[in-house]
Amino acid sequence: MEPLLLDLFKAVFIIHDYFDNHRRRYMNKSELIDELSTRMALHPKKAEALVNSILNSMTDSMKGKQRVEIRGFGSFIMKNYKPYIGRNPKSGEKIQVNTKTLPFFKTGKDMKDRVNSKN
């Protein structure tokens, strides 16, 4: 297995464990970097480079309309949205919203089960 992929799997498990131990609803990027640095005995700069590398690889794949799947966690797919008539929230004026493509996250079964467990 490639080192980056192995580090990605470790990172996913660290995120799972972080939420289990901290009982929080969110984790920001700097907290992820700190947690990886501590748990994997990495210099903070190396942990930051690892996180940035993973996020950049995922972004590049999604820009290329590719699906990004992390088994046990979930997948990111690109969804195409048709143009529609929307409203400006400030003025209420009707506006034309153009066609757009946005990332969509679908939670994996293992993640759903962990989140919904009673423990």
CYANA upper distance limits for C-alpha pairs under 8 A (distance plus 0.5 A):
  1 MET  CA      5 LEU  CA      7.27
  1 MET  CA      6 LEU  CA      7.02
  2 GLU  CA      6 LEU  CA      6.75
  3 PRO  CA      7 ASP  CA      6.63
  4 LEU  CA      8 LEU  CA      6.63
  4 LEU  CA     50 LEU  CA      8.26
  5 LEU  CA      9 PHE  CA      6.87
  6 LEU  CA     10 LYS  CA      6.86
  7 ASP  CA     11 ALA  CA      6.55
  7 ASP  CA     50 LEU  CA      8.38
  8 LEU  CA     12 VAL  CA      6.76
  8 LEU  CA     54 ILE  CA      7.80
  9 PHE  CA     13 PHE  CA      6.95
 10 LYS  CA     14 ILE  CA      6.67
 11 ALA  CA     15 ILE  CA      6.72
 11 ALA  CA     36 LEU  CA      7.10
 12 VAL  CA     16 HIS  CA      6.85
 12 VAL  CA     73 PHE  CA      7.99
 13 PHE  CA     17 ASP  CA      6.66
 14 ILE  CA     18 TYR  CA      6.45
 14 ILE  CA     35 GLU  CA      7.88
 14 ILE  CA     36 LEU  CA      7.58
 14 ILE  CA     39 ARG  CA      8.09
 15 ILE  CA     19 PHE  CA      6.95
 15 ILE  CA     32 LEU  CA      7.81
 16 HIS  CA     20 ASP  CA      6.89
 17 ASP  CA     21 ASN  CA      6.60
 18 TYR  CA     22 HIS  CA      6.39
 18 TYR  CA     35 GLU  CA      8.37
 19 PHE  CA     23 ARG  CA      5.88
 19 PHE  CA     24 ARG  CA      6.38
 19 PHE  CA     25 ARG  CA      8.02
 27 MET  CA     31 GLU  CA      6.59
 27 MET  CA     32 LEU  CA      7.09
 28 ASN  CA     32 LEU  CA      6.83
 29 LYS  CA     33 ILE  CA      6.76
 30 SER  CA     34 ASP  CA      6.68
 31 GLU  CA     35 GLU  CA      6.53
 32 LEU  CA     36 LEU  CA      6.59
 33 ILE  CA     37 SER  CA      6.51
 33 ILE  CA     44 PRO  CA      7.35
 33 ILE  CA     47 ALA  CA      6.01
 33 ILE  CA     48 GLU  CA      6.02
 33 ILE  CA     51 VAL  CA      7.34
 34 ASP  CA     38 THR  CA      6.68
 34 ASP  CA     44 PRO  CA      7.22
 34 ASP  CA     47 ALA  CA      8.11
 35 GLU  CA     39 ARG  CA      6.51
 36 LEU  CA     40 MET  CA      6.09
 36 LEU  CA     41 ALA  CA      8.17
 36 LEU  CA     42 LEU  CA      7.68
 36 LEU  CA     47 ALA  CA      6.54
 37 SER  CA     41 ALA  CA      6.02
 37 SER  CA     42 LEU  CA      5.01
 37 SER  CA     43 HIS  CA      6.45
 37 SER  CA     44 PRO  CA      5.81
 37 SER  CA     46 LYS  CA      8.30
 37 SER  CA     47 ALA  CA      5.86
 38 THR  CA     42 LEU  CA      7.20
 42 LEU  CA     46 LYS  CA      6.67
 42 LEU  CA     47 ALA  CA      6.48
 43 HIS  CA     47 ALA  CA      6.84
 44 PRO  CA     48 GLU  CA      6.57
 45 LYS  CA     49 ALA  CA      6.64
 46 LYS  CA     50 LEU  CA      6.63
 47 ALA  CA     51 VAL  CA      6.77
 48 GLU  CA     52 ASN  CA      6.58
 49 ALA  CA     53 SER  CA      6.40
 50 LEU  CA     54 ILE  CA      6.73
 51 VAL  CA     55 LEU  CA      6.66
 52 ASN  CA     56 ASN  CA      6.37
 53 SER  CA     57 SER  CA      6.54
 54 ILE  CA     58 MET  CA      6.70
 55 LEU  CA     59 THR  CA      6.58
 56 ASN  CA     60 ASP  CA      6.54
 57 SER  CA     61 SER  CA      6.70
 58 MET  CA     62 MET  CA      6.73
 58 MET  CA     68 VAL  CA      6.97
 59 THR  CA     63 LYS  CA      6.58
 60 ASP  CA     64 GLY  CA      6.89
 61 SER  CA     65 LYS  CA      7.04
 61 SER  CA     66 GLN  CA      5.69
 61 SER  CA     67 ARG  CA      7.62
 61 SER  CA     68 VAL  CA      7.47
 62 MET  CA     66 GLN  CA      5.58
 62 MET  CA     67 ARG  CA      6.94
 62 MET  CA     68 VAL  CA      7.61
 62 MET  CA     76 PHE  CA      8.28
 62 MET  CA     77 ILE  CA      7.67
 62 MET  CA     78 MET  CA      7.15
 62 MET  CA    103 PRO  CA      7.89
 65 LYS  CA     77 ILE  CA      8.17
 65 LYS  CA     78 MET  CA      6.61
 66 GLN  CA     77 ILE  CA      7.53
 66 GLN  CA     78 MET  CA      7.99
 67 ARG  CA     75 SER  CA      7.50
 67 ARG  CA     76 PHE  CA      6.26
 67 ARG  CA     77 ILE  CA      5.29
 67 ARG  CA     78 MET  CA      7.62
 68 VAL  CA     75 SER  CA      5.95
 68 VAL  CA     76 PHE  CA      5.57
 68 VAL  CA     77 ILE  CA      7.14
 69 GLU  CA     73 PHE  CA      8.48
 69 GLU  CA     74 GLY  CA      6.49
 69 GLU  CA     75 SER  CA      4.60
 69 GLU  CA     76 PHE  CA      6.86
 70 ILE  CA     74 GLY  CA      5.99
 70 ILE  CA     75 SER  CA      6.51
 71 ARG  CA     75 SER  CA      8.39
 71 ARG  CA    108 GLY  CA      7.57
 72 GLY  CA    108 GLY  CA      6.04
 72 GLY  CA    109 LYS  CA      7.17
 72 GLY  CA    110 ASP  CA      5.35
 72 GLY  CA    111 MET  CA      6.38
 73 PHE  CA    107 THR  CA      6.80
 73 PHE  CA    108 GLY  CA      5.56
 73 PHE  CA    109 LYS  CA      8.23
 73 PHE  CA    110 ASP  CA      7.17
 73 PHE  CA    111 MET  CA      5.74
 74 GLY  CA    105 PHE  CA      7.49
 74 GLY  CA    106 LYS  CA      6.04
 74 GLY  CA    107 THR  CA      4.75
 74 GLY  CA    108 GLY  CA      4.51
 74 GLY  CA    109 LYS  CA      8.28
 74 GLY  CA    111 MET  CA      7.75
 75 SER  CA    105 PHE  CA      6.23
 75 SER  CA    106 LYS  CA      5.81
 75 SER  CA    107 THR  CA      7.04
 75 SER  CA    108 GLY  CA      7.48
 76 PHE  CA    103 PRO  CA      6.83
 76 PHE  CA    104 PHE  CA      6.00
 76 PHE  CA    105 PHE  CA      5.02
 76 PHE  CA    106 LYS  CA      6.83
 77 ILE  CA    103 PRO  CA      6.19
 77 ILE  CA    104 PHE  CA      5.82
 77 ILE  CA    105 PHE  CA      7.06
 77 ILE  CA    106 LYS  CA      8.39
 78 MET  CA    101 THR  CA      6.83
 78 MET  CA    102 LEU  CA      6.10
 78 MET  CA    103 PRO  CA      5.05
 78 MET  CA    104 PHE  CA      6.46
 79 LYS  CA    101 THR  CA      5.99
 79 LYS  CA    102 LEU  CA      5.98
 79 LYS  CA    103 PRO  CA      6.71
 79 LYS  CA    104 PHE  CA      7.00
 80 ASN  CA     99 THR  CA      7.90
 80 ASN  CA    100 LYS  CA      6.43
 80 ASN  CA    101 THR  CA      4.93
 80 ASN  CA    102 LEU  CA      7.16
 81 TYR  CA     99 THR  CA      6.18
 81 TYR  CA    100 LYS  CA      5.80
 81 TYR  CA    101 THR  CA      6.55
 81 TYR  CA    102 LEU  CA      8.32
 82 LYS  CA     98 ASN  CA      7.75
 82 LYS  CA     99 THR  CA      5.35
 82 LYS  CA    100 LYS  CA      7.42
 83 PRO  CA     96 GLN  CA      7.75
 83 PRO  CA     97 VAL  CA      5.92
 83 PRO  CA     98 ASN  CA      5.04
 83 PRO  CA     99 THR  CA      4.97
 83 PRO  CA    100 LYS  CA      8.02
 84 TYR  CA     96 GLN  CA      6.57
 84 TYR  CA     97 VAL  CA      5.82
 84 TYR  CA     98 ASN  CA      7.38
 84 TYR  CA     99 THR  CA      8.47
 85 ILE  CA     94 LYS  CA      7.00
 85 ILE  CA     95 ILE  CA      6.16
 85 ILE  CA     96 GLN  CA      5.23
 85 ILE  CA     97 VAL  CA      6.40
 86 GLY  CA     94 LYS  CA      6.17
 86 GLY  CA     95 ILE  CA      5.73
 86 GLY  CA     96 GLN  CA      6.67
 86 GLY  CA     97 VAL  CA      6.76
 87 ARG  CA     92 GLY  CA      5.93
 87 ARG  CA     93 GLU  CA      5.96
 87 ARG  CA     94 LYS  CA      5.00
 87 ARG  CA     95 ILE  CA      6.10
 88 ASN  CA     92 GLY  CA      5.47
 88 ASN  CA     93 GLU  CA      5.79
 88 ASN  CA     94 LYS  CA      6.88
 88 ASN  CA     95 ILE  CA      7.15
 89 PRO  CA     93 GLU  CA      8.40
107 THR  CA    111 MET  CA      6.91
107 THR  CA    112 LYS  CA      7.01
108 GLY  CA    112 LYS  CA      6.77
109 LYS  CA    113 ASP  CA      6.64
110 ASP  CA    114 ARG  CA      6.71
111 MET  CA    115 VAL  CA      6.58
112 LYS  CA    116 ASN  CA      6.54
113 ASP  CA    117 SER  CA      6.41
